Amino acid sequence: MHSGVDVWVAAAAFDRDTVAEDEALAGMERKQVLVRFPLEEWPTLPLERYALGVDAPRTDGAGMGYCRLMEFGVPHLGSIRGGSAAKHIMYRHNSGEWRMAAPLRGREPEDAWAHLRTQFLQAFEAVGRQEFDTLDELGLLRFGPALVTKSLAVYFPDHFLPIYSAEHLRHFLVLLGGTAEADSPSWRSNRRLLELVRSRTEFDGWSGQQVMRFLYRTHDPRSTRSTRRTIWKIAPGERGNRWDECREGRFICVGWDALGDLGQYQNDTELRAALDRHWPGKNGGSLTLARRLLAFRDLEAGDRIVANRGTDEVLATGKVSDSYRFVPERAEFQHVVPVEWDPSHAQRLDRPQHGWRSTFAKVDPALFAKFTAPRAGALASPSEAQQGDAAVALPDDVQAVLDALERKGQVILHGPPGTGKTRLALGAALALTDRADALGTEPRERAGAQAEMLRDGRVRLVTFHPSYGYEDFVEGFKPDLAATGPGLTLVLKDGLFHDLCRRASTHPDQPFLLIIDEINRGDLPRVLGELITLLELDKRGLPVTLPVSGRSFHVPPNVKIIGTMNTADRSVSHLDAAVRRRFAFLPVDPDPDAVSGTIGPLDLTVFFEVLNTRIARHLDADHQIGHAYLLREGEPIAAEDDLAAAFHHEVVPLLEDYCLGRADLLHRILGCLVDVDTGRALQMSPQDLPDALAAEFTNGGISPTDA
């Protein structure tokens, strides 16, 4: 339900008695906050009673400071769990260092706290006077809007709803017919939502808790988001040796305990540095691992995960039930996320998933749909059917292309070579023509579906080149090869796009798509001519007179265009401004997750990541290599021979071309794998190459020439 009518119908039908227990628990939790942190004690509240890192993180709540209590101890008052500890504005890192919002940096902790506490007091006093606009003037509080808004809702429940996420507040504002401002602090959006609620008779007599529970139960933004969220595979220990513990305890856990609470890390760079400190040489340079750990930390209720053993066994699927928590009381594997498991999906897969060798891996939604589908001869329960419906969600990159086409009509996918731009374009075409079930199939099966799609005529594929012109694309006079008379006979012929538009006009209810590979290699103003204007969505259907034939022509609204562009050839900035304005541009970047795996001592992901870091540093980001160079039939390469072929026959020639005449530049990128005498890359046997690459690229990720 997402329309303005549905929400009011749902409100009228909502049984408020169903939230009575939650509302009672919330009331008890509010009393706990008021007793332990009464408003009158805030002027003298000491830092150790406020900040994370100096309080006692006991699970029974005793000794909890204000920030820990608000994040973990009073969940029925509304959640602010998950994410970075930076939301508390200041906290002490487990290294002993104080982390503070930008306006506080450079101050001593006690001085910083006095400044922050003053702004909290000013906020409480302003709300007490009902001068809500004053809150926007307290700039320091903008660095912790969720915590501040929850504080205001706890102390002043008549003036704020127990909803604190800026994203969720915007969602609910639009749902109830209001407008959402992207830069509005949570407390302002909260007040606007409360005003909308109070303006409707459907909510007469409702408490804030009842409104909050109703909105999340019937229009939860997290459930909408989860259909677009990444599905993660997370291994419960080596070879699944912690699976029994995870299943019985209803959670998933991972190691890297020395990192401490993942909530204290504000970004992947900071976490990567901590990995380097604790495991030098082993995880050095692994920005991908840092990002995966943060993705684990930021899992939300409703997100889907898969527990696996090895590369071909699913132990269970699960739905996240609560936020990440760090549990130092556990002997090991202290990073924990609560999960409701469904072991009915346990099975052996038809083929190994080589990307599943690491603890974390992304799961293609189509693959997830396959192993969560009801077994042959079995009837699906309502919950299973619902899970199956959610699982058919398109991959995020395909959905992003379709969204851009809907919004703009045409899109250019741009990125370095080998990032899968054409594959993504064809994937979007499969989805657009109701063949999305082919997206997660074997490479041959997918190729067959793509060939069938192209034969159907609704999708056309063309590659631009320097001699491609208007007469090929729209219309022009060309030699009549069937003519038998003397001399050259010219005949007017429709170009590829003219023909596609004609077909689309006769089938207005079906989408038609043109995929232009290497779109930047053509002279676009010359190829498109006057059609540049007709590509705009508000100009679709408008007729123009073609200058060559004098015929009337229009671009139907059901025609879409996807172009692909290799940025190592020519950058986006070289495109004509009129063309750029009419296309949406989506970057297709190298994906380290796609090459997850190991070959002997070589971690493919780390090698790929560090190699591209060097290329970006010494050349530019447009000349990085794509993950396709390290894939075979859609899977990460797993054999020494395949690695040698990819490196020596594809990666090295590409880099030598980029560094033509600059042996020093090639040496900066490949380090000891370059012969210092010849300036050429060393040829190594397939058996020796993994060791050499591991020594060069996974020892902290720094080239000797960069030291």
N, C-alpha and C positions, 0 to 999 in steps of 0.2 A: 504494500500500500504506500503510494507516494503522492497521490494527488491531493489537492486541497479539500475535496469532498470526502475522500476516504477517511481522513484523519478525524473529521467531526463525527462521521458515522461510527468509527471505532471508539471514540470517546464516549458516545452515548451508550454503547454496548459494554463498556469496560466495567468490570465488577471490582470496585475499590476494596471490597473486603478481602480480596486475594492478596493484598499487599499489607494487611494488618500486622502480620508477624514481623516483616521487614521494617515496617514503620516503628513498631515497638522497640526493636533492636537499635534502630537509629536514634530513638529517643534516649535510650540508655547510654549509647556512645556519646551523645551530645552532653549529657550530664557529666560523663567522665572527663571530657575536655574542660567543661566549665569549672569542675571541682579542682582539677590539677593545674589549670592555667586560667584562673579568673581574670576578667578584663582589668580589674583594679590592681593586679600584680604585674601587668605588662610594663609599667614605667621602670620597674627595678628587676625585670626578668634577666637573669644572668645568661651569658653566652652558652655555658655548658648545659643549660636546660632547653636551649633552642636548637643547637646545631647537630647535624649528623657528624659522627666521628669523634665526639667527645661525650656522648651519652652512653648508656648501657643498653645494647640491642637485645634485651631479653624477650623471648617469645610470649611471656605472660603479660607483657605490657609494663611491668614494674620497672622503673628507672628509665623508661623511654623519654627522650627529649621531645619537644614540640613537633619538630619536623618528622621524626620517625613515627610518632603517634599519628600524625595527620596522614602520612603516606601508607602506613601498614596497620595501625591499631584500631582505626575506626572505619572499616570498609563500608558499613551500611549508610554512612553519611555521604557516600559518593566517592568514587575512586580517583586518585591521582597517581596510582602506582605505575611503575615502569619508566623506562627512559633514563636519562641522565640525572644525577644528583644536582646538576646545575639549576634545576627548577626550584631549589631551596635558597637560591641567591648567594648563600655562602655556606661552606661546609669544610670539614677537615678530611683530606685525602688520607688513605691508609699509609701513605709514605710519611705522614706527619705534616705535609704542606697544606696550607690553607688555600682553598680555591674560592674565588669571589667573582661576582659580576663585575664587568668592566669599570663602572664608576667607583668601585671600592678598592680596586687593585692599587697596591702601594701603601695602603693603610695597615697599621697594626690591627690584629684581629679584634681587640676590645674596642678600638676606635671605629672600625668598620661596623661592628655590631651596634654600637651606640647610634650610628647614623641610620642603619637599617631599622632598628627598633623605633626610632623617632618617626620614620615614615609609616610603619605599622600603626603606631599610636595616632598619627594624623589621619590615617584611613579610618580607623575605628571611630574617631571623633567626628569625622565628616559624615559617615553613615548615620551616626547617632543624631546628627542635626538634619539628616536627609539631604545633604548637599552632595549628591552623587557625582556631579561634574568635577568636584575637587579631586576625586580619585585619579583622574587622568593627568593631573599635574604632578603626581608623585612618581617621578621617572624611574627611580630605583626599583619600585615594585613591579614595573613592566618586565623585569627579568625573571619574575616568578609568578606569572599571572594565575596559573592553576592553584598554587598554594595560597595565594592571596585571596582568590575568589572563594576557595573552600573555607578559609578562615572567616571571611565575611558572612558566608552562608551559615556557618556554625554559630557565630555570635549574634547574627541578625537574620534569623530564618524567615522573618516576614518580608524582608527586602531582597532576598536572593534565593534562587532555586538551587538545589544540590546537583548542579551540572557544571563541570569546570573545564572540559576540553574545548578549546577554541574551535576546533574542527566540528565537534559534535554540536556545539551551540549554533554554528552557522547552518548546519544541516537542519536543525529543528526550526530555526528562524524561517528558512525558505519553506519548510514543510507547512508551517502555520500561516503562510502568506506574507511574511515579512521580507525584509531585504538584509543581506549579510555583507558586512564590510570586511575585506580581507585583513586589514591592519587594526581592527578593533580589538582592544584588550578584552580578556574573558569576562571581566566584571561588567563592562559596558554591554556586551552581547547578552550577558545573563539578565541584566536589567531590562533590555529590550524584549527578550523572550518572556520575561515575567509580565510585562505590560501587555503583550499579545495574549497571553493566557488569561489575564484578568479582564480582557475586553470581550471574551467569549462566554456566553451563558452556559455552554457545555461544561465549563470548568468551575461553575459556581460551587463553592463549598469545598473545593478540593484543597488538600494540603500540598506543600511543595514536594514532599516525598511521594505522594500519590501521582502528581504530574510527572515527576522524574521516572517513576517505575512504569507508568503508562507509555511514555514516549520510547523508552528503551525496549519495552516488551513488544510494541507494535511497529516501531519504525527505527529499529536499532541501526545506527550508521555503521557499526562494526560489522554487521551481517552483510550489508551492501558492499562494504569494503573488502570483506573476506573473500568474495567471489573474484576479486581482482588481485588479492594478496598472493604472494608466493607460497606454494605448498612446499614445506621443507621435509626432507628425509633426515632423521637424526638417529645415529647409531647408539643404542644403549650399552656402551662399553665395547671393548674389543671382542669381536665375534659374538656380540649380543650377550656378554656374560653378566650384565646387570638387568637383563630383561625381566626376570622373575620379580626382582625388587621394584622395578618401575611399574610393572603391571599391578602388583598388589598394593603399592603405595599410591597409585594413580598419579604418576608424574613421569617426566623425562629428565635425566640429569646428565651433565657433562663435566669433564675435568677442568684442567687449567686453574686449579684452586689457588695457586700462589698469586693470581691476579687480584684476589679479593672481590668484593662486591662490584659487579660490572656496572652498577648504577653510578659509580663515581667517575666513570670515563665519559667525557663530553663529546668525543668524536673518535673516528677510527684511527686517526693519526696518533692520538694520545694512547689508545689501547695497543696499537702496533709497537710503540716505543716500550710499553710495559712488557710485551711479549719478547722483544729483543733483550730486555734486561734479564728476564727470568730464564729464557731459553736461547742464549746466544748461539748462533750457528744452526740451530734446529728449525726455528720458526722465523729466523731473521728475514726481513724484507716481506713477510707475508701480510700484506694489507688485506688480502682476501680473507684470511683467517680472522683478522680483527673485525671485518665487516660481518662475517658470519656469526661471530660471538655477539655482536651488537644486535643482529637480527634475531638471535635466540633470546636475548634480553628483552627485546621489544615485541615479542609475540603477544598477541591480544586474545582475549576470550573469543572463541569462535574460529580462530585460525586452525587450519588443518595441518597435521603432520603425519609422517610415516615412520615407524620403527622398523629397522632392518637388521638382518644378520648376513654379512657378506654382500655380494653384488647381485644375488638372485633370489633372496628370500625376504618376504614381507612378514614381519612378526605380528603387526597390527596397524591399523590406522587410528588416529586419535583426534580429538577436538580439544583445543586448549580451553581450560576452565577458569584460569586465574592468571595473574601476572607473575613474572619471574621473581624469584627470591634467592638470596644468598644465605645458605644455612651452614654457618661455621661449626655447628655442633656435629655435623656429619664428619666421619673420619676422612672421607675423600668424595670426589664428585659432588662438590658443594653447591654447584649452580643448578637450580631446580626450577622447573616450570610445571605446574599442575595440569594434568591431562585426563580426560575421560577416554579410556581405550575401547576400541571395538576389535576384539581378536577374531571376529568372524571373517575378516579379510585376509587372514594369514594364508600364505601360499608361496609356492615356488614360481618364479617368473619364467616365461618361455626363453628369454635370453638375458645374459648378464647385463647389468647396468654398470659399465666400467666407471662412471662418474660417482658411484656409490662407495668407492674405496675409502673416502675420507669420512669423518664424523658427520659433516653437514653436506648436503647437496640439494639442489632444487629439483623438484619433481614436476615434469610436464603435466598440465591438467588432463590432457588426453590419456596419458598413461595412468594417472590416478583414477580416471573414470573407468579404465579397463579393469583394474583389480579391485574396484569397489562396486562394480556392477553385480547384480544378483547372479548367483551360480546357475548353471543350466538345471532346469527342473525345480528350482527353489523359488518360493514366493518371497518378494521383498517386503519387509516390514515398512510401515509408514516412515519411520525414521531413516531406514536405509534408502527408501525412494527419494526422500528429501535430500539426503547426502548425495545421491547420484545426480540429482538435478543441479546441485551446487557445483559438482565436480566437472560438468561439461563447460564450465566457464573457459573462455578462450585464454591462451597465454597473454601475459600483459603486453608484450611487444605487438602482437597481432591486434589486440584490442585498441592499443594506442593508435595504430595506423587507421583502423576503422573509425575511431573517434575523430581523427584529423580529417578524414575524407568526408565525414558527415558535416563537420564544421566548415571546411574550406572547399571541398570538392576535388582538390588535388594536393598531393603531398610529394615531397622529395626526401628520400632516405639517403642520408649522406654519412660517410665514415671511411676509415682506412680500408685497404684491400683485405678481403678475407673475413669480414665481419658478418657476412650472411645477408647482405642487403637484398639481393635478388631472391634468395630463399624466403626472406621475410615478406617481400612483395608477393611472391607466389602463395605464401601461406595466407596472407590477407585475402588474396583472390579466392582461395579455397573456401575461406569463411564466408566471403561475400556471395559466393554461388552455392551456398548450402552444402559444402563438402568438408565442413570443419572436422568431421570424424576422421579424416585422412591425416590430420596434422600430427598425431602421435603414433602413426603407423611406421612399419619398417621402411627404410629408404626406397626400396623398389616399389612397394605398394603406394607410397606417397608420390613417387615419380609417375606411376601409372595414372593416379588420380589427376595429377597436373596435366599430363598429356591429354587425357579425356576432356578436361576442362578447356584446354586450348582448342581442341577440335570442335567443341560445342559452339564456338563463335562469339560468345558473350565476353570472353577475355582474349585480348590480343597482346602479343609480346613483340616488341621491336627494339633493335639496338641502334642508337644514333651514332653517326660518324661524321667527319668533316664534310663529306660530299652529299649528305642527306639534306634534301631541300623541301620547299613548299610543295612542289609538284609531286613529291613522294608522300607527303603528309596530308595535303588538302586536295588539290586537283592540279592538273597540268596536261599539256599536249605531249604525247609520247608516240614513238614510232608504232605503226600498226603492223605487227609481225605477220598478220594474216593477209595483208594486201599483196596482190600479184602484179599490179601494173608497174610501169617504169617509174623510177624516182622514189623519193621518200614520202610516205603518206603518214601524216600525223593525225592522231585521234585523241579526243578529250577523255581522260581517264580519272576516275575518283581515286584520291589517295587513301591511305589506310585509315586515317581518322575520319574522313568524310564517310567512308563505308561503315565504320563502327557507329557513327552518329545516325546514319540512315536506318541501320538495324535497330538501334535503341529507340528511335521514334516510333517504330511499329510495335514495340513491346514496352510501353511506358511503365509497366508494373514490375519490370525486372531490372536489376542493376547490370550495367555494362562497364567494363574496366579496360583501360589501356595501360600496360606496363611498358615504360620506356627505360630500357637498360642503358647505362652510360649517358644519361640525358645531357650532361655538360659537355660531351664531345661534339655535339651538334651546335650549329649557329641558331640558337633558339629564336631570336627575333625574326630571322629569315624563315625558319621552318614554320613557325606559328602564324606569322603575318597578322592579319586583323583579328585572328581568333584569340589573341591575348586578352582582348576586352571581353569576349564571350565566355571566357573561363570563369569569371566571377559569378558566384551563385545567384546574385540578384540580376544578372544579365542572361542567365540561362533561358532559352526559349525565344529570346529576341532575334529577329531575322536580320541578316546583313546580305548585301549583294556582293558575291564573290567577283573580284576584279578580272579574273581570267575568263570565266564563262558567262558572267552576268546572271548566274542563277542565285536564287534565294537560299540561304543556309542558316541553320541555327544549331546550337549545342544543347541537346536535351538535358534536363536536370538529372536523369538517371545514368549519366555518363560520368565516370570517375577516372582519374589519372594518378598513377604512381610512377614516379621517376626514381632511379637509383643513381648515385653520384659517388665516384671514388675520389676522396679528398686528396689522395696522394697525386692525382693527375692534375686537377684544378680545384681550387677552393670555392666555397659558396660565394665568396666576395666577388668573384669574377663574373657572376651571373648578372645579366641585365636587370636593372632595378625594377622595371615593370614586370618582369617575370617573377622576381623574388616576392613582390608584393602579392601575387596571386597564388602562390604555393605556400602550404605549411611545410616546415622543415623539421624532420625528426632525425636526431643523431642515432647512428647504429654503431656502438662502441665495441671494442674488444671485450669479450666476456670471460674473465678468468674462471668462473664457475663451470663454463662449458668444457674445460679441459682438466677437470679434477681427476687426479690419478697419479700413479707413480710408475716409473720404469727403473728398476734397480734402486739406486740411491737418489734418483732424480725425482723431485716433486714437480710435476708438470705445471701446476698452477703457479708456484713460486717462480720457476724459470720463466714462464710466459709473462708474469707480472713485472719481474725485474728487467727482462729484456725490453719490454715496452716502456718502462720508466726511463731506461737509458736512451732509447730512441727519442722519446719526447724531450729529454733534457738536451741532447746533442743535435737533434734535427728539429722536429716539432711533433705535436700530437697527431697531425694528419698523416704522418708517415709510419705510425705504429703498424704492427702486423695483426691481422685478425685471427680469431680462434680457429677458423676453418683450416688453417695451415697445420694444426695439431689434431685434426679429427679425421677419422676414417669411417665412412658409412654412418656419420652422425654421432659416433662415439669417440672419446679420447683415445689417441693411439696408445697401444699397450705393449707393442713389441719393439725390440731394439732396431730391427731392420726398418720398420715404419718410421721410427724416430730419425734414423740416419737419412732416409730418403727425404723426409720432410725438411730436415735441417740443411743438408748439403745441396739438395736439388731445388728447393723452393725458397727457404728463408734466406740463406746466404746469398744466392744470386740477386734477390730483391734488395738486400742491404748493400751489396757491392754496387748495384746500379745507383742507389741513393747516394752512396759515398764515392762516386766515380772520381778518380784522381785525388782522393783524400784518404790515403792509407791511415793517417793519424785519426781521422774521424771513425773509420771502421774499427780501429783498435780501441777507441774509447767505448764503443758499443759491445764488441765481442771479447775484449780483454785478451787473455792468454790464448784464446782460440785463433788468433791472427799471427801468422808468421812474420816476425819483425824484419826479416831480410827481404821477403817478397811483397809484404803488405797484403797478402791474400789469406783468406781463411784456410786453416789447416784441414786437410782431409783425414778423417779418423775412421777407424773400423767401427761397425755397429756395436761391438762389444765394449769398446773403450769410450764411446761418445757419452753415455749417461754419466759415467764417473767424471769426465771432463766438464760437462755442463753443470753437474751438481757442485763441483769445486769452484767453478767460476761464478755461478749465478745464485747459489743458495747459501753462500757464506756471508750473510748480512746484506747481500744485494748491492755491494759497492765495488765498482771496478777499480783495479789497482791504479788506473790513470786518473781516478777521481779523488784519490786520497790526498 
